Amino acid sequence: KPLEKFRAELLVRDINDHSPEFPEREMTLKIPETSSLGTVFPLKKARDLDVGSNNVQNYNISPNSHFHVSTRTQGDGRKYPELVLDTELDREEQAELRLTLTAVDGGSPPRSGTV
């Protein structure tokens, strides 16, 4: 019957075809040297157009002696990074630190983006 109608539902599976991207090429934080150990500094999160496990799953920071990065999860499941102070800062000893923040998705193979 050429004019018969059928109802169908189509589910499109996401593939890992996008890498995480940060909104800017650089982030600048001004952190007082009087900041207490354990102080948390929120960072801008990366955006990934993929969904589910193909979206951003983790954040890493380049090795350094002052900070580590913590990955938190929002109520909607999206991940965001926080910079945590591990050792005291001394501006006279080192006035500026340059770190690389990497967002990694859960694809196979994983994709990443840096700032």
N, C-alpha and C positions, 0 to 999 in steps of 0.2 A: 504494500500500500504506500505509494510514493508521498502522500500528504499526511501520514501518521506522525504524531509528535512523540518524542521520547524525552523524559527528564533524566538528566545525568549529573553527577557531581564529580568534579575533577580535582584531584589533590596534586599540587605541584610541589615536588620535593626540592628543598634548597640544597644547592651544592656550594662548596666553599670557593666562590669565585670573586670575593672581595677581600682585600687586606684591611686591617684596622688603620684608621687615619685619625690623627689629632687635628683639632680645629686650627692650630697655629704651628708654625715651624719651630718656635722656641717658647718656653715658659720662663718667666723671670719671677723668682721669689725673693723677697727682702726679709731675711730672718734675723732678728736681734741676737747678738751673742749671749744675751742674758736668758735665752729660752731654756726652759727646764728640760731635762732628759725625759723622753717619752712624749714630748709635745708632738701633736699630729697636725700636719699641714695638708689640707685637701688639694688635690691636683685635678686638672681638667682631664676628663675621660676621653678615650678614643671612641670613634664611631665606626661601626662595621655594619654594612648593609645586609649581611647574612643574618640568619636567625638561628635560635637554638644553640646547639653545641658548636656551630660554625661561627658564632659571634665571639666577642672578646671573652676569654676565660680567665686570664691572668695578666698581671703586670710585674715586670722585673726592672731593677735599676742597676746601672753599672757599678762594679765593686768600688767601695769607698769606705773610709773609716768613720764617717759621721752619721750616715742615714741608712735605713732600709725602707722598702716600700711594702705596704700592706694592701691587699686587694679585698675590698668590701663588696657586699651584694645589696642592692637596693630591693625594695619590696616587689618591684616588677621583674626581678631576676637579673637586671643589668649590673655589670661589675664596674667599680670605679676605684681609682688609686688614692692612697694617702701616703705622704712622706712622713716618716717617724724619726725623730732625733734620738740617736744612740749615744753619742759622745759630745761633750761640750765643744762649742765653737769659740774660736779666738781670732778676731778680725786682724789683729796685728801679726799673727802667725800665718794666716791664710785668709785674704780678704774676699776671695771669690772661689766658688766650686763650680765646675761644669760636669754635669751628670747626664747620662742618657737613660731615658725612660722608654721601655719597650712594652707594647701591648701585644699579646699573643692570643690567637683564637684557637678553637678546639678542633679545627679541621685536620684532615689527614692527606697530605702533610699540612702542618700548621702554617698559617700566614702571620706576619707580624708587621708592625709599624712603629716608628720611633719618633721621639721629640727630644 
